[in-house]
């Protein structure tokens, strides 16, 4: 198949941008890239998928998404003014395997609608157990996007249940390693750190080393982690993780918004991936990190949506506007956004899936999105980051492809009946929400 004609952004923080271009896909990979006329003449027997001069980008990577949060979207508005309001975090404890299947499927389809082709799904199904983990995996397989499933463990229900969940996580990771293909991965996780004992940290670290995978750490979401680390452990959140040798190139730390100052250098030196959630930082904490200053210290995050709608260009736009509120130059702010979306996100995906994810070049995986946007001004290397934080940030996704398979076309998912999925999701909300509302 030949994709084009299109303006193709080939990936990376300083990408090749090819106007009037074509991209040949053979199987799961990109086989050729160049002027549309040259590609079609070189392979005259290949069918052409006409993208009508839209913009083609590598698929976006969502570094942290809570699937069950899709069932809590917008429901705080049902509370009275001043109420604490319903919380999607509480909802997870009430979900059974079927509910988790629907929530995960819905979250991944929402992601496709916003151009996400690789997601880090963070789940902690104490109630549903191993059956819940299998339901999450089945949902990911049904949507066929790439998913790294994190099984997050903590001690809020006591050490015995933490051990049971860690055992379930270990068995689940082993299952994914036995032939679930190149679109599904799993790893153990811990957090929030204030709810995790040092014994559980040590056990999770040992399990990860035995499995040959990294550990996901939910750290620095609020000040509790730093206070608990200081008062109970005589350390810092990142210091606790390093004490158990949990931070390496396969580890992921998120979201980090409330980490103490001393932890940033430790995080940079560790080689672990950092995932930030700019929209959720403002939504939940009313704050915004100084990403330009952190970038000058060698710290640029991949981006995640956390408990909000999976919309990575929106995360980038929020990162840009926050940097401007910090008084940073627009050029520096846009450069950090480009690195976060097209360098750090792909790097995170490549560490856990296959090489060259996040690039469009011969030999790279054919994971791409087509944006339904026609900028009125020129689009090239000189100004593409201007478009990135403006017209591209709000553009509708016309189509999405993962490993050569078309999963979204004309803005509609091809892998699920979205109306049926909506009905199932709302049925869960109506059944469970009164039980979890404070």
C-alpha positions in Angstrom: 0.0 0.0 0.0 1.1 3.5 -0.8 0.0 6.3 1.6 -0.3 9.7 0.0 -0.1 12.3 -1.4 0.6 14.0 1.9 2.9 16.3 3.8 4.9 13.7 5.8 6.7 14.6 9.1 9.2 11.8 9.5 9.7 12.0 13.2 12.2 13.2 15.7 12.6 16.7 17.3 14.1 18.1 14.0 12.3 15.9 11.4 12.5 15.6 7.7 9.4 17.2 6.3 8.4 16.0 2.8 5.7 17.9 0.9 3.7 16.1 -1.9 5.2 12.8 -0.5 4.3 9.2 -0.5 5.0 6.3 1.9 5.0 2.7 1.0 3.9 0.2 3.6 4.7 -3.5 3.2 3.4 -5.8 6.0 4.0 -4.1 9.3 6.8 -1.7 8.2 7.6 1.3 6.1 9.3 0.1 2.9 9.9 3.4 1.0 9.5 7.2 1.5 9.9 9.9 -1.0 8.1 12.1 -3.6 4.6 10.7 -4.2 5.1 10.6 -8.0 8.4 8.7 -7.6 7.0 6.2 -5.1 3.9 5.4 -7.2 6.0 5.0 -10.4 8.4 2.7 -8.7 5.6 0.5 -7.4 2.8 0.8 -10.0 1.1 -2.4 -8.8 0.6 -1.2 -5.2 -2.8 0.2 -4.2 -2.9 3.9 -3.2 -4.6 5.0 0.0 -5.4 8.6 -1.0 -4.7 10.9 2.0 -5.6 14.0 -0.1 -2.6 16.1 0.9 -3.3 15.9 4.6 -0.4 15.8 7.2 1.0 12.4 8.2 2.8 12.0 11.5 4.3 9.1 13.5 1.7 7.8 15.9 1.7 9.5 19.3 2.9 7.7 22.5 0.8 8.1 25.7 3.2 7.5 28.5 0.6 7.1 31.2 -3.2 6.5 31.0 -5.5 5.1 33.6 -8.1 3.1 31.7 -10.8 3.2 34.4 -10.7 7.0 34.4 -12.7 7.1 31.2 -15.7 6.0 33.4 -15.2 9.1 35.6 -14.9 11.7 32.9 -17.0 14.8 33.6 -18.9 13.3 36.5 -17.5 15.8 39.1 -20.2 18.2 37.7 -22.9 16.1 39.3 -21.7 17.0 42.8 -22.9 20.1 44.7 -20.6 23.1 44.8 -17.9 22.6 47.4 -18.2 18.8 47.5 -15.1 16.7 47.1 -16.9 15.1 44.2 -16.7 11.7 42.7 -13.2 10.4 42.0 -12.2 8.0 39.2 -9.4 6.7 41.5 -12.0 5.2 43.9 -13.9 3.7 41.0 -11.2 1.2 40.1 -11.8 -0.8 43.3 -15.4 -1.4 42.2 -14.7 -2.7 38.7 -15.0 -6.4 37.8 -13.3 -8.1 34.8 -16.1 -7.2 32.4 -16.0 -3.6 33.5 -12.3 -3.4 33.1 -12.6 -4.8 29.6 -15.0 -2.1 28.6 -13.0 0.7 30.2 -9.8 -0.4 28.6 -11.3 -0.8 25.2 -13.0 2.6 25.5 -9.7 4.3 26.7 -7.7 2.9 23.8 -10.4 3.8 21.2 -10.5 7.3 22.6 -6.7 7.3 22.2 -6.9 6.3 18.6 -9.4 9.2 18.0 -6.6 11.5 19.2 -3.8 9.8 17.3 -2.4 7.6 20.1 -1.0 4.4 18.7 1.1 3.3 21.8 -0.2 3.5 25.4 1.1 2.8 28.8 -2.0 1.5 30.7 -1.7 1.8 34.4 -4.0 -0.6 36.3 -4.3 -1.7 39.9 -7.3 -4.2 39.9 -7.2 -5.4 43.6 -10.9 -6.2 43.3 -10.8 -8.0 39.9 -7.5 -9.7 40.4 -5.9 -11.9 37.8 -9.2 -12.1 35.9 -9.2 -8.3 35.7 -5.7 -8.3 34.2 -6.7 -10.9 31.6 -9.7 -8.6 30.7 -7.4 -5.6 30.2 -5.1 -7.7 28.0 -8.1 -9.0 25.9 -9.3 -5.5 25.5 -5.9 -4.3 24.3 -5.7 -7.2 21.8 -9.2 -6.4 20.5 -8.2 -2.8 19.7 -4.8 -3.8 18.3 -3.0 -0.7 19.3 0.3 -1.1 21.1 -0.1 -1.3 24.9 2.3 -1.6 27.8 0.2 -2.8 30.7 1.5 -1.7 34.1 0.2 -3.7 37.1 0.6 -1.2 40.0 1.0 -2.5 43.5 0.7 -0.7 46.9 0.0 -1.5 50.5 -3.2 0.5 51.0 -5.0 -2.8 51.6 -2.2 -4.3 53.7 1.0 -6.3 52.9 -0.8 -9.6 52.3 -3.0 -8.1 49.5 0.1 -6.3 48.1 1.9 -9.6 47.9 -1.1 -11.2 46.2 -1.3 -8.5 43.6 2.5 -8.6 43.0 2.3 -12.4 42.5 -0.6 -11.8 40.0 1.5 -9.1 38.3 4.5 -11.5 38.0 2.4 -14.2 36.5 0.8 -11.7 34.1 4.1 -10.4 32.9 5.3 -14.0 32.3 2.2 -14.6 30.2 2.9 -11.6 28.0 6.4 -12.8 27.5 5.2 -16.1 26.0 4.0 -15.0 22.6 1.5 -12.2 22.9 3.2 -10.5 19.9 4.9 -7.2 19.4 1.9 -5.0 20.4 1.4 -6.1 24.0 3.9 -5.8 26.9 3.6 -5.8 30.7 5.6 -4.7 33.7 5.1 -4.4 37.4 4.5 -1.0 39.0 4.4 0.6 42.4 2.6 3.7 43.8 1.7 6.1 45.0 5.0 5.8 46.9 3.5 7.0 50.1 1.3 3.9 50.1 4.1 1.5 49.4 6.3 0.0 52.1 10.0 -0.5 51.6 9.4 -4.3 51.8 7.0 -4.1 48.8 9.4 -1.9 46.9 12.1 -4.5 47.4 9.8 -7.3 46.3 8.7 -5.5 43.2 12.3 -4.7 42.3 13.3 -8.3 42.7 10.4 -9.5 40.6 11.3 -7.1 37.8 14.9 -8.2 37.8 13.9 -11.8 37.7 11.5 -11.1 34.7 14.1 -8.9 32.9 11.7 -5.9 32.8 11.6 -2.4 34.3 9.4 -1.0 37.1 6.8 1.8 36.7 6.8 4.1 39.8 4.0 6.5 40.4 6.0 9.1 42.3 5.6 12.8 43.1 1.9 13.1 42.3 1.6 15.2 45.4 3.5 16.2 48.5 2.6 13.0 50.4 5.4 11.0 48.7 8.1 13.5 49.7 6.8 13.8 53.2 6.5 10.1 53.8 9.9 9.4 52.3 11.5 12.1 54.7 9.6 11.2 57.8 9.4 7.4 57.6 12.4 6.5 55.5 14.9 9.3 55.9 15.1 9.7 52.2 13.3 11.2 49.1 10.9 9.5 46.7 13.6 8.9 44.1 16.1 8.0 46.8 13.7 5.3 48.0 13.6 3.8 44.5 17.4 4.0 44.0 17.9 2.3 47.4 16.1 -0.8 45.9 17.9 -0.5 42.6 14.7 0.1 40.7 15.8 2.8 38.3 17.4 1.9 35.0 16.8 2.4 31.3 13.6 0.3 31.4 12.1 2.0 34.5 9.4 4.7 34.2 8.7 7.4 36.7 5.6 9.5 36.6 4.3 12.2 37.0 6.9 13.8 39.2 5.2 17.1 39.6 5.8 17.3 43.4 9.3 15.8 43.6 11.7 17.6 45.9 14.4 19.6 44.2 17.2 17.2 45.0 15.4 14.3 43.2 15.6 15.9 39.8 19.3 15.3 39.4 18.9 11.8 40.8 16.2 11.1 38.2 18.3 12.5 35.3 21.4 10.4 36.4 19.4 7.2 36.7 18.6 6.8 33.0 14.9 6.1 33.8 12.2 7.5 31.5 10.2 10.3 33.0 6.5 10.8 32.1 4.8 14.1 32.8 1.1 15.0 32.7 0.8 18.8 32.0 -3.0 18.9 31.7 -3.5 16.9 34.9 -1.0 19.0 36.8 -3.2 22.0 36.2 -6.5 20.1 36.6 -5.6 18.6 39.9 -2.9 20.7 41.4 -3.2 24.1 39.9 0.5 24.1 39.0 2.9 23.7 36.1 6.5 22.6 36.0 9.1 24.8 34.4 9.9 22.4 31.5 12.3 24.7 29.8 14.4 25.1 32.9 14.3 21.3 33.4 15.3 20.7 29.8 18.4 22.9 30.4 19.3 20.4 33.1 18.9 17.4 30.8 15.3 16.5 31.8 12.7 16.3 29.1 9.7 14.1 29.7 7.6 11.9 27.6 4.0 12.9 27.9 1.0 11.1 29.4 -2.7 12.0 30.0 -3.1 10.3 33.4 -6.8 10.4 34.3 -7.8 12.7 31.5 -8.8 12.1 27.9 -5.9 10.7 25.9 -4.9 13.7 23.8 -1.1 14.1 23.4 -1.1 17.2 21.2 -3.2 18.8 23.9 -0.6 17.8 26.5 2.0 19.4 24.3 0.0 22.6 23.9 -0.4 22.8 27.7 3.3 22.3 28.1 3.9 25.2 25.7 1.5 27.6 27.3 2.8 26.8 30.8 6.3 27.6 29.7 5.2 30.9 28.4 3.5 31.6 31.7 6.9 30.9 33.3 8.3 33.7 31.1 10.2 31.3 28.8 10.9 32.3 25.2 8.4 30.8 22.7 11.1 29.2 20.6 12.5 27.3 23.6 9.0 26.3 24.7 8.1 24.9 21.3 11.4 23.0 21.1 10.7 21.3 24.4 7.2 20.3 23.1 8.7 18.8 20.0 11.3 16.8 22.0 8.6 15.6 24.4 6.2 14.4 21.7 8.6 13.2 19.0 11.8 12.3 20.8 11.1 11.2 24.4 7.8 9.6 23.7 9.2 7.4 20.9 12.3 6.6 23.0 10.0 5.3 25.8 8.1 3.1 23.3 11.3 1.8 21.7 12.7 0.7 25.1 9.7 -1.6 25.6 8.6 -2.6 22.1 10.6 -2.5 18.9 13.3 -0.2 17.5 12.5 2.8 15.4 9.0 3.3 16.8 8.0 7.0 16.4 9.9 7.4 13.1 8.7 7.1 9.5 11.6 5.8 7.5 12.4 2.6 5.5 12.4 -0.3 8.0 10.5 1.5 10.8 7.2 0.2 12.1 4.2 1.5 10.1 2.6 3.3 13.1 1.2 6.6 11.8 -1.6 9.0 12.0 -3.2 11.2 9.3 -4.3 14.7 10.5 -7.4 16.2 8.9 -5.8 19.7 8.6 -4.8 22.0 5.8 -2.7 24.8 7.2 -3.3 28.1 5.5 0.4 29.1 5.8 3.5 27.2 4.6 4.5 24.2 6.7 8.2 23.3 6.8 11.2 22.8 9.0 11.4 26.5 9.7 8.0 26.8 11.3 6.5 23.3 11.9 6.7 23.8 15.7 4.5 26.9 15.4 1.9 24.7 13.7 2.5 21.9 16.3 1.3 24.1 19.2 -1.5 25.7 17.2 -3.4 24.1 14.3 -2.0 20.6 14.8 -2.8 20.6 18.5 -6.5 20.9 17.7 -6.6 18.9 14.4 -9.1 16.1 14.0 -7.5 12.7 13.4 -8.6 11.4 10.0 -6.9 7.9 10.3 -4.6 5.9 12.4 -2.4 2.8 11.5 -0.5 0.4 13.7 2.0 -2.0 12.3 0.4 -1.6 8.8 -3.1 -2.2 10.1 -5.7 0.5 9.6 -7.5 1.0 13.0 -9.2 4.3 12.4 -10.5 5.7 9.1 -12.5 8.8 8.4 -12.4 9.6 12.1 -14.2 6.3 13.1 -12.7 3.3 14.8 -12.6 0.1 12.7 -11.9 -2.1 15.7 -14.9 -1.5 17.8 -18.6 -0.5 17.6 -18.3 2.9 19.3 -22.0 3.3 19.9 -22.2 -0.1 21.6 -19.0 0.7 23.6 -20.6 4.0 24.8 -23.8 2.2 25.9 -21.8 -0.4 27.9 -19.6 2.3 29.5 -22.7 4.3 30.6 -24.3 1.2 32.0 -21.3 0.6 34.2 -21.3 4.3 35.3 -25.0 4.2 36.3 -24.6 0.9 38.1 -21.5 1.7 40.1 -21.2 5.5 40.5 -23.5 5.8 43.6 -21.3 3.3 45.4 -18.2 5.3 45.0 -19.4 8.9 45.3 -18.3 10.3 48.7 
